[in-house]
Amino acid sequence: MYDIHLHNTKTRKKELFTPLDDKNVRMYVCGPTVYDRAHLGNARPVIVFDVLQRLLRHRYGAEHVKYVRNFTDVDDKINARARETGRSIAEICDETIGWFLEDMGAVGAEEPDEMPRATAYIEEMKKMIEGLVLSGHAYPAEKHVLFSVESYKDYGALSGRSVDDMIAGARVEVAPYKRNPMDFVLWKPSDAETPGWDSDWGYGRPGWHIECSAMAYELLGESFDIHGGGNDLMFPHHENEVAQSCCAHPEGDFAKVWMHNEMLQVEGKKMSKSLGNFFTVRDLLDQGVPGEVIRFVMLSTHYRKPMDWTEKKRKEAEATLRKWRKQLDGVETNARPPSVEVMAALSDDLNTPRAITELHRLSRDDKKEELFASLLVLGFGDDWKSGLYRDIEYFALLEPLEVKFTQLRAKAMETKDFTEVDALKSALLAAGVEVKMSREGVELSAGPDFDPTKLEGLE
């Protein structure tokens, strides 16, 4: 049995992970606000924490792990999208959740055990807010309810900021009813056109932060093992979650371990619509980039380091996965355990780059069963025969052409007449086949514009 060590944002160090109850290991991860397609950066925490929940299930047993990831379906961005489109909020949220689950499934992410929607926990949020008011940690003001940061002495400990620094550096809402500029909204009023619920403080809706505290408490308890998300959520979202949760349930510790993944760039620059480098997961999938390639590129960088998506990395990942797929063609699912080295790497704060290095070694040593088992732990398919990689169904079409191309090329190298080679290459390219030639040989693969009907007569 192996030990798992995780970097805890709260303590700023890597620690031995010891669950509160090894028969009930609990993890909460902040999910998306559902008003549009998930962009590439949204996929990173999904993939990172999908690997972690797989590791936890492997270590403690699938039935002993509970993984929760929420959907924020009450938010001003959703309200704005409804006004822009004339569609109902429910319709927008239902559609977006469907898109999200489909796209995340395409990159190999398993669905969590629980996927609560904020609107299903409004009563629980109101109850928590009421308790905070009664205990003096929150106060109503002009149809709002605000959390008093001065009432929680450890406010700022998670992000490592003092309240004074946060006031100086943050863009805080200037409102005359706030006792302190850093006090944050737990409840706010709604007008007739905005979703709302009746409450003791008037018709309104919850603030953003309270939803995760209420849902985590209801589904995981006052104390649980791991809370994850992108590091852009560390402040103010996670900082505020800690404050309100610990004050609402002082007998608990909320999350024992906090984990944050770094952000994503594209070709060395921040992803931005103004730079023309902004794209969704669906954009990539529709362009023919396999979901497993997106996953592989993501896992090639450690989760606590900034990740740079590049076309070069995409091509390298696709070539690697295609090579492994060919190498493992015909390998059956078996009970062989994954590589000890792969599991050691994952247990060392999810060191997926080191795990991938070990996969390359297994491939070089032709340890097929061990390679296959290790790929499964990393989330690369659950049924090899169902078609783990995009072009597996094209393999039977391309393999004989690859052999033919190799033979013609060898002959041309002797005769110096490349007429047939060039003609076949042109026909393959016209069919959307990617042709890669090297000293080791010829490799054919289905490109995003692949049309198998154009291969007829080439054999």
SEGU-776043 format. One line per field, with one value per residue: residue number from 1; chain; x, y, z of N, C-alpha, C in turn. Coordinates in steps of 0.05 Angstrom, whole numbers, m for minus. Atoms other than C-alpha are relative to their C-alpha. Example, Ala and Ser with C-alpha at 12.3 -4.5 7.8 and 13.67 -1.06 7.14 Angstrom:
BEGIN
n: 1 2 $
chain: A A $
n.xx: 18 m16 $
n.yy: m24 m24 $
n.zz: 0 m1 $
ca.xx: 246 273 $
ca.yy: m90 m21 $
ca.zz: 156 143 $
c.xx: 18 m15 $
c.yy: 24 22 $
c.zz: 0 14 $
This chain:
BEGIN
n: 1 2 3 4 5 6 7 8 9 10 11 12 13 14 15 16 17 18 19 20 21 22 23 24 25 26 27 28 29 30 31 32 33 34 35 36 37 38 39 40 41 42 43 44 45 46 47 48 49 50 51 52 53 54 55 56 57 58 59 60 61 62 63 64 65 66 67 68 69 70 71 72 73 74 75 76 77 78 79 80 81 82 83 84 85 86 87 88 89 90 91 92 93 94 95 96 97 98 99 100 101 102 103 104 105 106 107 108 109 110 111 112 113 114 115 116 117 118 119 120 121 122 123 124 125 126 127 128 129 130 131 132 133 134 135 136 137 138 139 140 141 142 143 144 145 146 147 148 149 150 151 152 153 154 155 156 157 158 159 160 161 162 163 164 165 166 167 168 169 170 171 172 173 174 175 176 177 178 179 180 181 182 183 184 185 186 187 188 189 190 191 192 193 194 195 196 197 198 199 200 201 202 203 204 205 206 207 208 209 210 211 212 213 214 215 216 217 218 219 220 221 222 223 224 225 226 227 228 229 230 231 232 233 234 235 236 237 238 239 240 241 242 243 244 245 246 247 248 249 250 251 252 253 254 255 256 257 258 259 260 261 262 263 264 265 266 267 268 269 270 271 272 273 274 275 276 277 278 279 280 281 282 283 284 285 286 287 288 289 290 291 292 293 294 295 296 297 298 299 300 301 302 303 304 305 306 307 308 309 310 311 312 313 314 315 316 317 318 319 320 321 322 323 324 325 326 327 328 329 330 331 332 333 334 335 336 337 338 339 340 341 342 343 344 345 346 347 348 349 350 351 352 353 354 355 356 357 358 359 360 361 362 363 364 365 366 367 368 369 370 371 372 373 374 375 376 377 378 379 380 381 382 383 384 385 386 387 388 389 390 391 392 393 394 395 396 397 398 399 400 401 402 403 404 405 406 407 408 409 410 411 412 413 414 415 416 417 418 419 420 421 422 423 424 425 426 427 428 429 430 431 432 433 434 435 436 437 438 439 440 441 442 443 444 445 446 447 448 449 450 451 452 453 454 455 456 457 458 459 $
chain: A A A A A A A A A A A A A A A A A A A A A A A A A A A A A A A A A A A A A A A A A A A A A A A A A A A A A A A A A A A A A A A A A A A A A A A A A A A A A A A A A A A A A A A A A A A A A A A A A A A A A A A A A A A A A A A A A A A A A A A A A A A A A A A A A A A A A A A A A A A A A A A A A A A A A A A A A A A A A A A A A A A A A A A A A A A A A A A A A A A A A A A A A A A A A A A A A A A A A A A A A A A A A A A A A A A A A A A A A A A A A A A A A A A A A A A A A A A A A A A A A A A A A A A A A A A A A A A A A A A A A A A A A A A A A A A A A A A A A A A A A A A A A A A A A A A A A A A A A A A A A A A A A A A A A A A A A A A A A A A A A A A A A A A A A A A A A A A A A A A A A A A A A A A A A A A A A A A A A A A A A A A A A A A A A A A A A A A A A A A A A A A A A A A A A A A A A A A A A A A A A A A A A A A A A A A A A A A A A A A A A A A A A A A A A A A A A A A A A A A A A A A A A A A A A A A A A A A A A A A $
n.xx: 17 m17 9 5 m8 13 m7 23 m2 5 m24 m22 m19 10 5 11 29 13 28 14 11 m9 23 17 m18 18 m13 18 m14 17 7 4 24 10 13 m13 m18 m25 m24 m22 m9 19 m4 m23 7 16 m19 m18 13 8 m22 m2 21 m7 m21 12 16 m19 m13 18 23 19 24 m7 m7 23 m10 21 m6 25 6 11 22 12 m23 6 m7 22 22 m6 3 29 11 m11 11 28 5 3 m24 0 m8 m28 m15 3 m16 m29 m9 m3 m25 m24 m5 m8 m27 m19 m1 m17 m28 m6 7 24 19 m2 22 21 m4 22 5 4 28 13 m8 6 9 m24 m16 14 m4 m27 m2 15 m17 m23 11 6 m25 m15 m20 11 20 16 m3 13 9 m23 m13 m29 m17 m19 m26 m14 9 m14 m28 m19 6 m24 m21 m2 m14 m24 2 12 24 m9 m11 22 15 m16 m5 23 21 22 25 4 28 2 10 m21 m15 m28 m1 m4 24 10 29 11 27 5 28 6 23 20 m11 m23 8 m1 15 8 m17 4 m14 13 m2 m27 m14 m25 m26 m14 m17 15 11 m18 0 24 1 m21 9 22 m8 m25 m2 m14 m28 m5 m28 m13 15 m17 9 m21 m11 14 22 m10 11 12 20 m6 m4 26 12 m12 9 28 4 m11 17 26 m3 m26 m9 m14 m23 5 m18 m26 m21 8 m17 6 m15 m8 16 m7 m7 m1 m24 m16 15 26 21 17 14 m12 m24 8 m10 20 17 13 m6 16 m14 m22 12 12 m23 m12 m20 12 2 m23 m24 3 m6 m29 m15 4 m14 m28 m10 10 24 m7 m16 15 0 0 11 m12 5 m22 7 22 m9 m16 17 15 m19 m6 23 5 m20 7 24 m8 m15 18 22 4 m4 25 1 m9 m3 m28 m1 m16 m28 m6 m12 22 16 m17 0 27 3 m17 13 10 m22 7 m22 m17 15 m1 m27 0 15 m18 m19 15 3 m26 m7 22 16 26 21 m5 6 29 11 m8 16 28 1 m2 25 0 18 7 4 m18 13 21 m13 m11 m10 17 m4 m3 16 m13 m25 1 m2 m26 m23 m11 m11 m26 m19 m5 m16 m26 m12 m5 m21 m25 m7 m8 m26 m20 2 0 24 20 26 22 1 12 28 15 1 20 27 5 4 27 20 m1 m18 m25 m22 m25 m22 m24 m19 11 21 23 23 24 21 23 1 27 16 m2 23 m7 10 m20 m21 8 m18 m28 m14 $
n.yy: m24 m24 m25 m22 m27 m22 m27 m13 m29 m12 1 m7 21 27 15 27 m1 19 m8 m1 27 13 14 m21 m21 m19 m22 m19 m17 m20 5 m23 m16 11 m18 2 23 0 m6 19 m3 13 29 8 11 24 22 4 13 27 18 4 18 27 9 5 25 22 3 5 15 m18 m4 m15 m28 m16 m23 m19 m24 m14 m17 m25 m7 m26 m18 m23 6 16 m19 m16 17 3 m25 m4 20 4 27 3 8 29 11 m5 17 28 5 m4 23 22 m5 4 28 12 m8 11 29 4 m1 23 m5 14 m18 2 14 m19 m24 m16 m26 m19 m7 21 m2 m27 1 5 m25 m19 9 m6 m29 m7 7 m19 m25 4 3 m25 1 m13 m20 m9 m29 m8 23 17 12 0 13 m19 13 m5 19 25 m9 13 m8 m6 20 18 m13 m12 m29 m14 m15 m26 4 6 m25 m17 11 13 m17 6 m15 m22 m2 m14 17 18 m9 2 4 28 16 10 4 26 m2 m26 m3 5 m14 18 13 16 22 m7 17 m14 5 m19 m25 m10 17 m3 24 2 m7 23 16 16 25 23 7 15 26 17 9 19 24 11 m4 m24 4 20 3 m15 m20 m7 m20 m16 m19 m25 1 m1 m24 2 21 20 m13 m5 26 8 m17 5 28 4 m15 13 26 m3 26 13 m14 m2 17 5 m5 m17 4 m19 3 m25 m7 10 m19 11 m10 m19 m24 5 5 m24 m3 m23 10 20 27 10 20 18 28 9 m9 19 25 m2 m3 27 6 21 m7 12 m17 m23 10 6 m25 m12 15 m2 m21 3 m17 m25 m17 m10 19 m14 16 m7 19 20 20 15 20 20 17 18 20 19 17 18 21 19 15 21 19 15 11 28 5 1 m9 21 m6 m8 m27 m20 m2 m11 m27 m18 m5 m17 m27 m12 m4 m23 m24 2 m6 13 1 23 24 3 9 29 13 2 22 25 4 8 27 17 12 m8 2 m20 m26 m2 m4 m27 m19 0 m15 m28 m8 3 20 22 24 m4 8 m19 m21 m20 m23 m8 12 29 12 m4 14 21 m13 m13 17 10 m22 m6 21 m6 m24 7 16 m18 m19 15 4 m25 m7 15 m8 m29 m8 m3 m6 14 m9 m26 3 12 m21 m20 11 3 m27 m8 14 m10 17 m13 17 m6 17 m3 22 25 11 m17 2 m13 m3 m15 m28 m10 m1 26 10 27 7 m7 19 22 4 m5 23 $
n.zz: 0 3 m13 18 m10 15 m9 m13 2 m27 m16 18 2 7 m25 2 0 m18 0 m26 m2 24 12 10 9 12 15 12 20 11 28 18 2 25 19 26 3 m16 15 m5 m27 m18 0 m15 m26 3 5 m23 m23 9 m6 m29 m10 9 m18 m26 2 3 m26 m22 9 14 m16 m24 8 9 15 5 16 2 23 m8 19 m7 3 17 27 11 3 23 24 4 11 27 19 m3 m9 m28 m15 m3 25 4 m19 8 24 m6 m16 19 16 m17 m5 25 7 m20 5 23 m8 m17 m28 m10 m14 m29 m14 m3 16 m9 12 m22 m4 m15 m28 m10 m27 m17 m1 m17 m27 m8 m3 m25 m22 m1 m11 m29 m15 2 21 24 m7 22 5 25 14 4 m24 5 m19 m13 1 m25 m20 3 m5 18 27 15 m4 23 22 m10 1 m23 8 10 27 18 5 16 27 12 10 m17 5 m18 m7 m26 m21 m10 m24 8 30 8 m5 26 1 m3 12 12 10 28 10 11 23 m8 m17 m28 m19 m24 m23 m22 7 24 24 10 9 m15 12 13 m18 m19 11 m4 m29 m7 13 m12 m27 3 14 m10 m28 m10 6 20 5 21 16 23 19 12 m19 2 m19 m27 m11 m27 m3 m20 m26 m12 m8 m26 m21 m6 m9 m27 m19 m1 m13 m14 m10 22 12 29 15 m13 20 22 24 21 24 13 23 26 21 27 14 m16 m7 m14 18 1 25 14 13 19 m9 m19 11 m19 3 23 24 6 8 27 19 3 m21 m18 m28 m15 5 m18 m27 m2 m1 m26 m20 5 m18 m27 m5 m15 18 23 23 26 23 26 22 m1 m20 9 19 m13 m16 18 10 m21 m6 23 m1 m21 8 18 m16 m18 15 m7 m29 m14 m27 m18 m28 m7 m12 14 m7 m27 4 7 m24 m18 11 m5 m29 m8 7 28 19 26 19 m7 7 29 6 m5 22 22 m6 3 29 12 m10 11 m22 10 m20 m20 12 2 m26 m9 15 m11 m25 7 12 29 9 m18 17 23 25 9 16 m17 15 22 26 m1 20 26 0 21 26 4 m4 25 16 m12 10 29 2 m9 22 23 m8 0 28 12 m11 16 29 2 14 m21 13 m13 m28 0 8 m22 m21 7 m3 m29 m10 10 m16 m28 m15 m7 8 m15 9 m16 4 m11 18 9 m18 11 m20 10 m7 m6 25 12 15 7 27 20 0 18 23 m6 m11 $
ca.xx: 0 26 21 m7 25 m12 8 m39 m51 m73 m6 38 71 65 36 19 m54 m92 m167 m213 m246 m213 m281 m311 m260 m294 m275 m310 m289 m318 m355 m376 m425 m471 m485 m438 m392 m332 m268 m202 m182 m245 m224 m159 m188 m238 m181 m135 m186 m212 m143 m142 m210 m186 m123 m164 m211 m152 m122 m183 m234 m285 m342 m304 m295 m348 m333 m377 m374 m427 m462 m474 m542 m560 m514 m516 m481 m537 m588 m554 m552 m627 m641 m596 m627 m698 m692 m710 m657 m677 m669 m601 m576 m603 m571 m504 m500 m512 m457 m409 m419 m413 m349 m317 m336 m300 m235 m242 m271 m318 m380 m375 m418 m458 m468 m513 m545 m545 m619 m635 m603 m633 m667 m602 m566 m620 m613 m538 m544 m596 m548 m491 m536 m558 m486 m463 m420 m467 m515 m574 m570 m616 m646 m576 m542 m467 m414 m371 m299 m276 m316 m271 m200 m168 m196 m142 m103 m118 m94 m40 m66 m81 m147 m111 m73 m137 m172 m114 m106 m176 m231 m284 m356 m365 m431 m452 m486 m421 m388 m322 m302 m284 m351 m383 m454 m491 m560 m581 m648 m679 m725 m785 m742 m688 m694 m709 m737 m774 m733 m733 m691 m737 m745 m676 m623 m558 m489 m439 m397 m452 m475 m412 m411 m483 m477 m411 m442 m504 m468 m401 m411 m379 m310 m285 m219 m204 m229 m203 m208 m168 m122 m163 m216 m170 m189 m242 m285 m249 m227 m300 m322 m274 m297 m372 m367 m323 m367 m431 m404 m348 m346 m318 m257 m290 m236 m174 m133 m139 m113 m108 m88 m51 m80 m75 m42 m44 21 53 m3 m64 m124 m166 m219 m184 m120 m158 m131 m195 m229 m275 m265 m320 m281 m222 m265 m301 m233 m216 m172 m187 m209 m153 m102 m130 m125 m53 m29 m61 m29 39 47 43 m23 12 50 22 2 16 m27 12 2 69 47 m18 17 67 12 m28 33 49 m21 m27 38 15 m53 m19 28 m30 m77 m107 m88 m146 m169 m135 m124 m51 m36 m10 63 90 129 67 28 88 88 13 18 71 24 m5 61 30 91 133 78 79 154 144 92 144 192 139 127 201 208 145 110 42 m3 30 26 m47 m64 m26 m62 m129 m111 m94 m163 m147 m207 m243 m255 m199 m242 m293 m242 m198 m169 m203 m171 m176 m233 m189 m131 m154 m158 m91 m47 m43 m31 25 57 49 78 137 151 146 191 244 242 247 308 343 318 317 249 198 140 97 114 95 30 9 27 m14 m74 m67 m62 m124 m161 m142 m89 m29 36 97 163 226 287 246 193 126 67 m3 m58 m127 m126 m185 m209 m202 m249 m243 m283 m224 m180 m217 m170 m106 m91 $
ca.yy: 0 69 136 197 266 329 402 438 511 524 503 520 452 381 335 262 255 222 222 238 170 123 90 157 200 265 317 380 418 483 474 520 577 551 603 584 530 510 542 505 534 507 436 439 432 381 337 349 330 273 243 255 221 162 158 162 107 64 74 71 34 64 55 94 160 214 267 329 383 437 476 550 563 628 684 753 726 676 731 774 717 707 780 780 718 721 650 625 616 544 530 562 525 458 464 489 433 383 414 414 341 321 360 338 266 274 291 229 259 215 247 262 224 287 347 394 455 518 531 464 487 557 537 509 573 615 572 581 656 661 625 672 732 703 689 759 739 772 831 853 922 952 886 855 808 816 774 813 795 826 773 718 726 679 715 718 657 614 664 692 763 812 849 915 889 862 928 964 917 891 920 921 942 1011 1010 1055 998 959 963 943 948 874 850 807 793 732 754 809 837 816 856 828 808 773 704 709 674 700 708 744 798 808 778 763 713 686 714 671 646 619 566 523 527 504 448 423 420 384 333 324 349 403 374 338 320 359 423 438 490 538 586 644 622 625 696 717 656 603 652 671 599 584 644 632 557 558 611 575 508 525 452 433 451 454 429 396 401 456 444 495 486 541 576 561 600 591 596 633 685 691 664 723 736 802 763 713 654 640 574 525 451 440 483 436 374 399 415 341 345 280 289 243 289 349 307 285 356 380 325 337 397 393 421 473 502 547 505 529 499 498 467 433 399 378 344 310 285 257 222 191 166 139 101 71 53 14 m19 m40 m61 m127 m120 m141 m110 m149 m151 m131 m72 m6 10 21 81 111 104 133 193 205 196 250 309 286 288 271 293 242 190 204 196 127 111 125 77 23 33 28 m35 m63 m76 m74 m98 m52 7 m7 m12 53 90 69 98 164 164 143 100 45 m3 m9 m43 13 58 96 141 178 143 71 58 82 37 m20 29 63 5 m28 40 52 m14 4 73 44 m6 46 93 39 23 96 105 53 76 150 152 181 187 134 158 229 207 165 221 271 225 212 287 299 249 286 236 264 235 233 207 197 152 102 96 123 139 154 182 211 287 331 333 258 229 153 151 183 124 78 49 68 0 $
ca.zz: 0 m18 18 m17 m6 m28 m27 20 2 74 104 43 44 19 71 81 64 121 110 167 154 105 93 73 36 15 m37 m61 m125 m148 m214 m271 m276 m329 m382 m439 m466 m424 m449 m449 m382 m350 m369 m329 m258 m283 m310 m251 m198 m241 m236 m161 m150 m191 m148 m84 m108 m127 m58 m13 m56 m104 m55 m1 m39 m48 m100 m105 m159 m162 m217 m204 m237 m202 m225 m257 m319 m329 m318 m370 m421 m411 m424 m486 m517 m492 m468 m400 m346 m336 m410 m413 m351 m373 m441 m414 m362 m418 m460 m401 m384 m456 m467 m401 m417 m483 m447 m404 m340 m300 m271 m196 m146 m134 m180 m140 m171 m128 m139 m106 m41 m30 34 62 43 78 140 142 132 188 234 216 232 299 319 301 241 191 190 148 115 62 40 37 86 92 126 175 160 226 263 238 264 213 152 99 124 64 12 58 57 113 112 104 43 14 22 m10 m69 m82 m124 m71 m79 m49 m12 46 82 91 159 128 54 54 80 27 6 30 5 m42 m67 m133 m177 m215 m275 m234 m202 m128 m67 m6 57 124 90 31 m38 m64 m82 m51 m62 m99 m40 5 m44 m39 37 41 m9 19 89 66 23 59 130 173 160 99 67 4 m29 m99 m153 m196 m160 m187 m137 m77 m64 m53 m65 m25 29 39 39 96 136 131 139 200 232 215 241 291 314 245 204 135 87 115 51 m1 m72 m127 m199 m238 m298 m372 m429 m504 m542 m484 m476 m432 m467 m490 m543 m560 m577 m619 m578 m539 m553 m520 m510 m562 m612 m607 m610 m672 m704 m697 m635 m596 m525 m500 m533 m495 m431 m446 m460 m395 m354 m385 m339 m264 m238 m194 m253 m308 m368 m439 m494 m559 m627 m619 m555 m587 m645 m600 m554 m613 m641 m574 m561 m632 m623 m557 m586 m642 m592 m548 m604 m581 m508 m464 m400 m345 m271 m276 m231 m258 m255 m185 m211 m242 m177 m138 m184 m177 m101 m99 m105 m172 m209 m276 m317 m280 m290 m365 m366 m336 m389 m442 m407 m405 m479 m496 m454 m489 m422 m455 m398 m348 m396 m409 m335 m321 m376 m347 m279 m313 m345 m416 m429 m392 m450 m500 m552 m552 m586 m539 m592 m648 m707 m682 m730 m787 m768 m814 m872 m861 m840 m910 m942 m892 m912 m986 m976 m938 m994 m1049 m1010 m1000 m1074 m1093 m1048 m1092 m1161 m1145 m1179 m1129 m1179 m1146 m1076 m1093 m1127 m1067 m1018 m1057 m1058 m983 m968 m1011 m969 m905 m884 m846 m873 m827 m855 m814 m812 m772 m826 m849 m804 m831 m788 m798 m798 m778 m852 m863 m916 m919 m984 m1020 m1003 m1051 m1103 m1068 m1038 $
c.xx: 18 m13 m4 8 m12 9 m25 4 m1 26 26 21 m13 m2 m10 m30 m11 m29 m12 m13 7 m22 m19 17 m16 15 m21 17 m20 m4 m6 m25 m11 m16 12 17 25 24 22 10 m18 5 23 m7 m17 18 18 m14 m14 22 2 m22 5 22 m12 m17 18 12 m19 m25 m21 m24 5 7 m26 11 m24 11 m26 m4 m12 m21 m17 23 m8 7 m22 m24 3 m3 m30 m12 9 m14 m30 m8 m3 26 2 9 30 17 m1 18 30 11 3 25 25 6 8 29 20 2 19 30 6 m8 m25 m18 3 m24 m24 6 m23 m2 m7 m29 m15 6 m4 m8 23 18 m13 4 28 3 m14 17 23 m10 m4 26 18 22 m10 m21 m16 3 m12 m6 23 7 29 15 20 27 15 m8 15 30 20 m6 25 22 4 16 25 0 m11 m24 8 11 m22 m16 15 2 m24 m19 m25 m24 m3 m30 m2 m10 20 14 30 1 2 m24 m13 m29 m7 m28 m3 m28 m2 m23 m19 11 23 m9 3 m17 m7 18 m7 11 m12 4 28 13 27 23 14 12 m16 m8 19 2 m24 m1 21 m9 m21 9 25 4 16 30 3 29 13 m19 18 m13 24 10 m12 m23 10 m9 m17 m17 6 6 m27 m14 10 m13 m29 m5 10 m16 m27 1 28 11 15 23 m4 19 27 23 m12 20 m8 18 6 m16 12 6 m2 23 14 m15 m26 m22 m20 m13 13 26 m5 10 m19 m16 m11 10 m14 13 21 m11 m11 22 14 21 m13 0 24 25 m1 8 30 16 m3 17 30 14 m11 m22 6 18 m18 2 m3 m9 13 m7 21 m6 m23 9 17 m17 m16 18 6 m23 m6 20 m7 m25 8 15 m18 m24 m2 4 m27 2 8 3 28 0 16 29 4 11 m21 m16 16 0 m27 m4 17 m12 m8 21 m5 22 19 m13 2 28 3 m16 18 20 m13 m3 26 8 m21 m15 m29 m22 3 m6 m30 m13 6 m15 m28 m1 1 m25 m1 m16 m5 m5 16 m14 m21 12 10 8 m16 3 1 m17 11 25 1 3 28 24 10 12 27 21 7 18 29 16 8 23 27 10 10 28 22 0 3 m24 m23 m28 m23 m4 m15 m30 m17 m2 m20 m28 m7 m6 m28 m22 0 17 26 23 25 22 25 19 m12 m21 m21 m23 m23 m21 m23 0 m29 m19 0 m26 7 m9 21 24 m5 19 29 15 16 $
c.yy: 25 24 22 26 21 27 14 30 12 0 7 m22 m26 m17 m28 3 m22 7 m1 m27 m14 m17 21 25 20 23 17 17 20 m4 26 16 m5 19 m2 m25 3 6 m19 1 m14 m30 m8 m10 m25 m24 m5 m15 m26 m20 m5 m19 m28 m12 m7 m26 m25 m7 m10 m17 19 6 18 29 14 26 18 24 14 13 26 8 23 20 22 m5 m16 18 17 m15 m4 25 4 m18 m3 m28 m1 m8 m30 m13 3 m18 m29 m7 1 m23 m24 2 m6 m29 m15 6 m11 m31 m6 1 m21 4 m16 20 m4 m16 18 25 19 27 20 5 m22 2 28 0 m5 24 20 m8 7 30 9 m6 19 27 m2 m1 25 1 13 20 8 31 6 m23 m19 m14 m2 m15 20 m14 4 m20 m26 6 m12 7 9 m22 m18 13 14 30 11 16 27 m2 m5 24 18 m10 m11 21 m8 17 22 2 12 m18 m21 12 0 m4 m29 m18 m8 m9 m30 m2 28 1 m6 17 m20 m16 m19 m23 7 m19 18 m7 20 28 13 m19 4 m27 m1 13 m24 m19 m20 m27 m24 m9 m17 m27 m19 m11 m21 m27 m14 3 25 m1 m21 2 20 20 9 21 14 21 28 2 3 24 15 m25 m20 12 5 m25 m9 16 m7 m28 m5 15 m12 m27 m1 m27 m15 16 6 m18 m3 7 17 m3 19 m4 28 4 m9 24 m14 12 22 25 m8 m3 23 2 23 m8 m21 m28 m12 m22 m19 m28 m11 10 m19 m27 1 4 m27 m7 m20 9 m10 16 25 m8 m4 26 13 m14 0 22 m4 20 26 19 11 m19 16 m19 10 m21 m22 m22 m18 m22 m22 m19 m20 m22 m21 m19 m19 m23 m21 m16 m23 m22 m18 m12 m30 m7 0 13 m23 10 9 28 20 0 12 28 20 8 17 29 14 5 22 26 1 8 m14 2 m23 m26 m5 m9 m30 m15 m4 m23 m27 m7 m10 m28 m21 m15 8 0 21 28 4 6 28 22 2 16 30 10 m2 m24 m22 m26 4 m6 19 23 22 25 4 m16 m31 m13 2 m17 m21 11 10 m19 m12 22 9 m20 6 24 m6 m16 17 19 m14 m5 25 9 m14 10 30 11 1 6 m13 9 27 m1 m10 21 21 m10 m3 28 10 m13 8 m17 16 m20 9 m19 7 m23 m27 m12 21 m4 15 2 17 28 9 0 m28 m9 m28 m8 6 m19 m23 m1 5 m24 m14 $
c.zz: 0 14 m21 14 m19 10 10 m1 28 16 m16 m1 m9 24 m7 2 18 2 28 6 m26 m13 m12 m7 m16 m13 m14 m19 m11 m30 m15 6 m27 m17 m28 m1 17 m17 9 29 20 2 19 28 m2 m4 24 23 m8 5 30 10 m9 18 28 0 m2 27 22 m8 m11 17 25 m6 m10 m12 m8 m17 m7 m28 12 m21 9 0 m19 m29 m14 m5 m25 m26 m6 m12 m29 m20 0 8 30 13 2 m26 m5 18 m7 m24 5 17 m18 m17 17 5 m25 m7 20 m3 m23 7 22 29 8 15 30 11 3 m16 7 m15 22 5 16 30 12 29 19 2 20 29 11 4 26 24 3 12 30 16 m2 m21 m26 10 m24 m3 m28 m18 m9 27 m7 22 10 2 27 22 m1 0 m20 m30 m15 2 m24 m23 9 m2 26 m11 m11 m28 m20 m7 m19 m29 m14 m12 15 m7 21 5 28 22 10 24 m6 m30 m9 7 m26 3 3 m13 m12 m13 m30 m9 m14 m24 7 18 30 16 24 23 21 m7 m26 m23 m12 m8 15 m14 m10 21 17 m11 5 29 7 m12 11 27 m3 m11 12 30 7 m4 m21 m9 m19 m13 m22 m17 m12 20 m3 19 29 15 m22 5 22 28 14 8 27 23 8 10 28 21 3 15 14 11 m22 m10 m30 m15 13 m19 m23 m23 m22 m25 m12 m25 m26 m19 m27 m15 15 8 14 m21 1 m28 m16 m14 m21 7 20 m15 21 m5 m25 m26 m8 m9 m28 m21 m4 20 19 29 17 m5 18 28 3 2 28 22 m3 16 28 7 14 m16 m23 m24 m26 m21 m25 m21 0 20 m9 m19 13 16 m18 m11 21 5 m23 1 22 m7 m19 16 17 m14 7 29 14 27 19 28 8 11 m16 10 28 m2 m8 25 20 m9 7 30 10 m11 m30 m20 m26 m21 5 m7 m30 m9 4 m21 m25 4 m4 m29 m13 8 m9 22 m5 22 21 m11 m2 27 11 m14 10 26 m6 m16 m30 m8 20 m15 m26 m26 m10 m16 17 m15 m25 m25 1 m21 m28 m3 m23 m28 m6 1 m27 m18 12 m9 m29 m3 8 m22 m24 6 0 m29 m13 10 m16 m29 m4 m16 21 m11 15 29 1 m7 23 23 m6 3 30 12 m8 15 30 18 6 m4 15 m8 17 m6 9 m18 m7 20 m12 23 m11 11 5 m25 m14 m13 m10 m28 m22 0 m20 m24 5 10 m22 $
